[in-house]
């Protein structure tokens, strides 16, 4: 979907029906408009925020302790997820529960650094969306995949100097949706489109989108 706005009204237009998956996003506030679904916030963005604050915002003397505590918690959570299948279910569950307790303690603590308090507000707001990936093993801890998938469309619009009309917007939305869907389903997009057009010329109707070829979907 291409829109002038990145705000919540745009997301409400995109998610016409209730989304029943797990939405993996950064912390952009507009995503809060998508309700009634599980979510995972991008921990890579959170780690980058720690680095950005350290480098550009001149935190106080109490910042290092907060940064160290949160960074260690995030990295321990990622390592635990990577260890799934290598440790017993009981061990995994115990370590997961311990991480939840550590997160609650971090949020409840009285941090003196103003940037620590700022990030604690964010953690508190998204508490239920930070460690979802520990229970849903098909959910990543970052949104890198989504950003990589949308990148080709962004590059195309940049190289073509954007869309010059509403019809151009609609056309590109449809074409990119079809192309990316075909690729995600394991098909060669151009070959599939040429075959579909040949079928349309012969029968007068476009064939439906082909089924998944990828083994894990």
N, C-alpha and C positions, 0 to 999 in steps of 0.2 A: 504494500500500500504506500502511495506517495501522497504526502499532504504538506501544506505549508507549516503546520503546527506539529510540535512534539508533545502537546499537552494531553490531558486525560480525555477531552472530548474526541480526539482522534482515535484513541484506544477504544473508546466505547463504540465508535463506528466500525472498527476492525473486528472486535470481539462481539459480533452480533448475537451469537448464541453463547450460553455459558460454556466456558472452557473447562474441560474435565481432566486435563493433564496437570503436570507440574510445571509452572512457569519459572524459567531460570532467567533472571535479569540482574542488571546493576541496581543501584539505589535511587535511580531517577524517580521522583515522587509521582509522576503520572501513572506508573504501573500500579499504584494503589487503587486505581479505578477498576482494575480487574479483580473482582471479588468471587468468593465461592470456590476457590481453587487452592491447591497446595502450591507452595513457592519455595524457591531456593535463591537467595541473594548471592551475588558473585563475591567470593572471598578474595579473588585476585584483585578486584577493585579495592577491597578493604585494605589489603596489604600495600597497594600502591598509595592509598590515602595516608597510611602511616609514613611511608617514605616521603611523600610530598610535604606533609606537615613538618617532618624533621628538617627538610631542606629549605623550605620557603617561608614558614610561618613563625619562626623564632619561638618555639615552645620553651616553657620554663624549666626550672630544675627538677620538677616532679614528673615531667613528661617521659623520661627514659624508662621509669618503672612501669608506667602504663603501657607504653609501646612494647616493652619486653613481654609483659604479661599477655597482652592480646595477640602479639605475633606468635608467641610460643603455643598458645591455645589453638590458633588457626593451623599451624604446622603440625601439631599433634593430631588434630582432627583429620587432616589430609593423610598423614602417615597411617592412622588407624584404618581409614577407608582402603588404602593400598594394601593393608595387611589382611583384608577380608579374604577368607578361604585358607589363610595360612595359620590362623589361630582358631581355637574352638569357638563355637557359638556363645558359650558362657563367658569366655574371656572377652570376646568382642563386645557383648552386651554390657559387661561390667565397665569396660573402658569407655564405651559410649556414654553410659550414665554418669561416669566421672567427669567427662567433658561437659555434659550439660550442667552439672553442679558447679564446675569451675566457671562456666559462662555466667550462671546466675550470681555467683559470688563477685565476679568482675563488675557486673551491672549494679549490684547492690552496694558496692564499696563507695566511700566518699573520696573521690579523686580530687586533688587540689589543683591540678593543671586544667586550665580552661579548655584546651583542645581535647583533653581526656574526657571532660564532662560533655563536650559537644558530641564526641563519638559514642559515648555511653547512651546519650539520647537516641542515637540512630540504632544502636544495638537493642535497646529496650523496645523501640518501635517495631523492629523486625525480628524480635526474639524467636518466634516460631519458624522463621524462614532462613535461619543461619546454618543449621545442622541437619536439614532435611536429607542431604545426600548420604548421611550415615545409615539411614534406614531404607531409602530408595536407591538401590544400587545401580539403576539405569540413569540416575540423575547426576550430572557433574557438579563440582563445587565452584565452577566458574562459567561465564557465558561466552567463552572464547569461540565455541562452535557456532553460535548464532552470529557473532560478529564476522567470522570468516565466511559464513554462508551469504550474508547480505553484502559483503564487500564488492563482488563483481557488479552488482546493480549500481552501487554508489560510484564505482569507477566509470561505468558506462555513462551515467548521467553527467559526471564531471567532464568527460572527454567530449560529450555532445553539447556541452554548455547548458545542461538542464532541459526541461520540457517547456516548449514554447506555447502550448495550448492545453486546455482541459482534455481535448481528444488525445493529444500526445501522452498526457499523464495516464489516461485510461488504457491506451494501447500498450504502453510500457509495463504497466502493472500486470496486464493479462499475459503478455509475452514472458516476462521474467518469472511469473508464477508458474507457467507451464514449463519453462526451461529448467528452473530449479527443482520442480517436482519430479520431472523426468530423471534428472541427474541423481536426486536422492533415492529414487526407486531403482537405480542401477541401469538405466537405459542411456544410450547415446542420443542426446537431445536432437541434434540436426538430422541424423538418420531417421529417427522416429517421426519428426515433423514432416520430412520429405515423404515418408511412407504414408503418413496420415493425409497429406495433401493429394497424393496419388489416389488413395482410396476415395477421397471426397470427389475428385474429378470423375471417377468411375461410377460411384453410387449416388452422388449428390449429398452425402452425409459424412460428417467427420466421425471417426471411430472414437470410442471412449479412451480416457487415459489408461495406458497399460498398467498391469499390476506390478507389485514389488518384485524385483529380482534379488535384492539384497537379503542375505540369509538371516540377519538378526532383526528383521522388521516384518 
